[in-house]
């Protein structure tokens, strides 16, 4: 934030022998993600993620990435989203029944458990509740150690098992691998298409008729297993915090939920009507984008703002920085979901899911999940920030809270009476609805 504010939209940094450029202007971000993307690959940050994720969709480059994306993409088409919605709401309804008035909860941990259950049900048609604690601990270890993983020569840690950091990393990897193997083996024994992502991966054939190897299936399952719950859980955690700090926005969201649902559980068809709830989520991801920084490395010359930047250059793009630029977002620290009623900002002034050919494959899944979970939980409960809670960000792989975010649970009864129709001006063409 300080570097971008002081030096501008294209900032040159030298870190050891590495030439790094911090890119903040939306037009330059478009150039990198959508125009000159063929000259770029993922940075060392994600190269090192192969230690955990193998060659999954997130870490693959070039033709390998394109092949994997084509195989996975059908799992996120609209007809399948409708089926996922039902599982999302069922999991959220179970989670809200576990709450009671006066209870103090760490919503970060609660959202992790909830989104992990949803990933298990929607993408792998299995119950992962028994694995939630061990997976959570393994994820925390991986995230804590990732700063070590991106250091030079960290790829040799496997050869130094006597080091405590190497042992912790190996234990976390074994836990995640074991969980994924159990999911895959269970499905293989069933030998039945459950209509989920795993069934599709096991049956998928590429253009040459080849199937994914066992290792490739493992890599894709693990990538979506982790990415599919970590980011959404963080987005929801920050959303609850912002709602607790902005009671008028919370009141408007409650009114919309009560009006649209009338006391019943939400369904897939309700998502387009929950416009304000979606804007609440969008504004939360503006202020606290789960994927707070993206990295790219040039493999060919890149032409940017009148400069030719050489192969090997690393580009850092930060939604956190661009989303708080007052040229596109007046009073950027202020929480205002109605910002998204206006669509006069440049493309990529807002990019919580990345962009271009490598835009997050689960973006529509995540929007739907966020709206449905907010609606289901807020229908019965409101959350008040515990007075002793410390709030700070912890920017690692994702944007997590540095300390547990503890909230006190308060009950609320949904209003089931009929509300007058909303003014049509509440839904202009500029709304962010997907």
N, C-alpha and C positions, 0 to 999 in steps of 0.2 A: 504494500500500500504506500509506504513512504517513498520507495524508489520510483514508482509510477507517478506519484504526485509531484516529485521534485524534478524528474528527468523526462517525463512525457510518455508517448505511446509506443515508442520503439527504443528500448534501452539495452545497451551493450554491457555485458558483465563478463569478467574473466574469472573462472573458478579453476585454479591450477592451470592445466593445459587446455581446458575446455572453454570454447567460446559459446556464451549463452546470451539469448536475446529474450527479454521480457516484452511481450506483445499485449497491448491493452486496448487499442482502438478496434471497434467492430469491423471496419473495412479491412484492416490488416488481418483480422481473425478469419474473415470470409476468404481472403486470399489463401491462407494456409490450410484451412479445413475443407474448402469447397472447390477452389480453383487449382492450386498447385499441390494438391494432396498426393499426387503420384510421385512427387519429388521427396516425400517425407515418409518415415516409418516411426513406430513408437519409440520413445526414448529409453535410456538405460533403466529408468524407473520401472517400466513394464517389462523390459528384457529380464530383469532380475526376478520379476513375478513368476517367471517360468519355473523357478525353484519350487513354487507352490502349485501353480496352475497348469504347468506343462505348456503345450502348444494349443491352448484353447482359443476361442473366438477373441478374447480380450488381448491376447499377446501375439497372435499370428499376424503376419504381414503379407502384402501382395496377393498372389493367386491363391495361396493357402487360406488367407482370410476370406477371400471372395467365395471359395468353395464351402467353407464352414458356414458362412452367413447364409448361403442359399439353402443349406441343409436345415438350419435352425429356424429360419424366418417363418415358415408356415405355422410354427407353434404360437406365433403372436398375431396371426390374422384374426379379423373381427369375429368370425363364427366361434373360434376357440375362446376368445375373451369373454363371451357371454357365459360359457361354462365355468371359466375361472372365477367370475364374479360371485357365483353362488358359493363356492368354496371360501372365498375371501370373507364374505359376510358370516358364514357359519363359524369360521375361526374367530372372527372379531366378536361374535355374539357369545362364544364360550369365554373369551377373555373378559368381556364386560360383566359376565355373571360371577366371575371370580373377585370382582371389586366390591367394596362395601363402604358406606359413608364413614368418614373419619379415618380411613386407612391412609397410611403414608406409603407411597410407592416410588421407586426409581423408574421413571417412565422410559428412560433410555434402555434399561434392561428389559422392561416389559414389552417395549416395541420390538426389540430384537427377538424375543421369544415368539411374539405374534407373527412377525413377518417370516421367521424361519418356518413356523408351522404352515404358513400359506405357501411358501415355496415348495415344501414337501408335498402338500396336497395338490397344488395346481400343476407343477411342472413334472413331478415324479410320482403322483398318485399314491403316496405313502405317508404314514404318520411318523414324523421325526421328533415327536415330543420327548421320547426317551433319550434322544441324542442332544437335546437343546443345551443342557448345561455343559457337556464336554465340548460341543462345537463352539459355544460361546467362549469358553476358556481358551480353546485353540486359536480362535480368531483374535482374541485379545493379545495373545502371545505373538502371533504373526505381525500384528500391527505395531506392537511395542518394538519388535526387532527389525522392522523394515528399514529404519534408518541405518542399521548395520548392514543389511542386505545390499544396499546400493553403494556401499563403499568399494573402492578398488580392491580387487583380490578376494572379495567376499565369496566368490564362486568356489573357493577352495575350502570353505568351512566344513564341507562334508568329510574332508580328509583330516580334520582336527577334532574328532569326536570327544576328546578329553576336555575341550573348552566348554564352560557352562552355557554360553550363548549357543553353541552348536548343538548341545544336548537338548536345550529347550526348543530350538527350532525343529529338530528331528522328532521330538515327542509330539509337537503340534501337527506336523505333517502326517505322522502316523495316525493320529486321531482322525483327521479329516479324510485321509485315504481310506481308513477302515470304514468310516460312515458311508462314504460314497460306494465302496465295493459292496457293502451289505445291501444298499439300495439297488444296485445294478444286478446283483446275484438274485435278489428276491424277484425282480422283474423277469430275469431270464428263466427262472423256475416256473413262473406263471405262464410264460409263452403265450401271452394274450395281449392284444393291443388295447390299452386303457385310454387311448385318445390323448395322452399327455406327451410331453416333450421326450421323455426317455423312450417311450414306445417308438416314436418317430425316429430317434437316433439309431435305435437298434435295427430298424427296418429300412433306413434311408439308403438310397443308392445315388451316386453322383452320375454325371453325364456319361461316363465310361462304364457305368454299371458296377463300379466298385463301392464297397461298404466301408464304414468307419471301422478302424481297428479297435480292439478292446481298449488300448491306451488312449485313442482319440475320443472314444465315448467317455472314458473316465475324465479326460481333460475338460470336455464340454460340460459334463454334469457338474464337476467341481466349480468351474467358472460361474455357471448360472446359479448354483447352490449358494455360493458366497456373495456374488455381486447382487443377486436377486433379493437378498434380505438386508444386507448391511446398509446400502444406500437409502432404501425406503425407510428403514427404521430410524436412521439419523434425520431424514427429512421430517418425519412425523414428530420426533422428539423436540426438534426446534420449533415446529409448528405449535405444539402444546405450550411451550414456553412463551411464544409471542402472543398467543391467545390469552394466556393468563395475565400478561402485561398490558393487554389492550382489550379491556372488558366490553367496549362498544362494538368492536369487531366480533368478539365472541357472541355478543347478544344477537347481532345480525345473522351470524352463521346458524345459531340455534333457531332463530325464527324461520330461516329458509328450510332447515332440516324438518322442523315441525310442519311447515306448510306443505312441503313436497311429499313427506312420508305419512303424515297423519297418524303417527304412532306405530306404524308397521316397520319391519326391517327393510332396508334399501335393497334394490335389485339392479341388475344391469341397465334396464331401461330408465332408471331414475338418474343415472349419472349426467346426462345432458341438462337436466333441470336443476342440478345442484351447482349452479354457476358461481355463486358467491363462495361456496365452500371450495370450489376449484381455484378461485382467485386467492383465497387465503393460503392454500398450499403453494400456489405459484409465488406469492410474495414471500413466504417463508423460505422457499428455495432461492429466491433472489438474494436475501440476506445471508442465508446459510446453505449455499449449494453443497450437497454431499460430496460431489467430485469437484473439489475447490480449485484444483489446478490440473492442467493437461500438459503433457510433454510430447514433443515431436523432434526427430533428428533428421537432418537433411542428408539425402543420399545422392543429390544432384544439386546444381546451383539453384538458389531460390532468389527471385527478384521481388523486392519488397521496398516500397516507399522510395524508389530511386536508387536503391542499393542492390548489389549482387552479393548474396551471402553464400559462402562456400560450403561444399559437402562436409559433413561432420559437425556443422553448427547445430546447436540445440535451441529449440524455441519453447518457452514456457508461456502458456495462456492461462489466465486465472479468472474463472467466472466470479470468484469472490471480489476481485479487484474491479473488473469491468461492471459488475452489477452495482457497485457503490460509486460509480462515476457520476457526479452531479450534472454533467452535460446531458446525460440520457435519463437520469433519475433524480429529479429535484428533491431536496431534503432526503438524501439517500438512506440515512439511518432511521428514518421514520417508517413505521409499519403501516402501509396503506394498500390493502388488496384492490382498491378501485383504480390503482395505476393501470391495471390491465384492461380497463374499459377503453383505453386510448392506445392506438397502434401507430404512432407517429415516430417511433424510435427506429434507428437503423437495424437491419438484420444483424444478429449476433451481439446486440447490446444485452441480450438475454440468451444464455446457452447452457443451462444446467445439465443438459444431456449431451453436450458436445455438438457436433454438426458434420455435415458433409457425408460422404459414403461410409464413414465410421461412426455415425451417430448411434447412440445407445439403442441396441436392437429391442430392448424391453421398455422403451419410452411410453408407449400407449398402455402397456401393462402397469407401469408404475403410476401413471396419472390416475387410472381407474382404481388401482389399489388404494392410493392415498385418499381419494375422495370417499370411497366406500368405508374405509376404516374410520376416517374422521366422522362421517355421518353416523355410523353404528355406535361408536363409543360416546360421542357428544350427545346422542339422543337421550342417554340415561345419566351421564355423568359430566361434571365440570371439574377441572383440576386447578388447584390453587398452589402456587409455588411456596414451598416450605420456607419460613423466614430465615432459617440457618443455611440455606443452600447457596453455595458459591457457584457463580456462572462465569465460565470462560471457555474459549474454543481450544481444541487440541488438533491442529492441522497435521494429520499424518496421511495415510493412504486416503482416508475419507475425513470429513470434517465432523469429528466427534466432540461431545462436551468433555472438558478436561476433568470435571468432577461429576459425581452422580447427581442427576437432576431429580431432586425429591419433591414430590407434590402430595398435597392432601386431597383426598377424593371427596367431592360433594355431590349429593344426589340431585337430580332434576327430573321432573316428569314432562314428557313431551306433550305439547298442546295438540289436541286432536280436532279442535273446532275448525270450521272452514275459514280460511283467510281470503280477503279480497284479492283479485288478480294483481300480480305485480305490474308495475308500469313497464311498458315495452322499452322504454329508454334504458332499462337496466341491462339490456342485451344487445348492444350495438354490434356492428360488423367487426369492430376491433377486439372483441372479447377473445381470450386465449383458448376457449374451449376446443378440445381435440375431438 
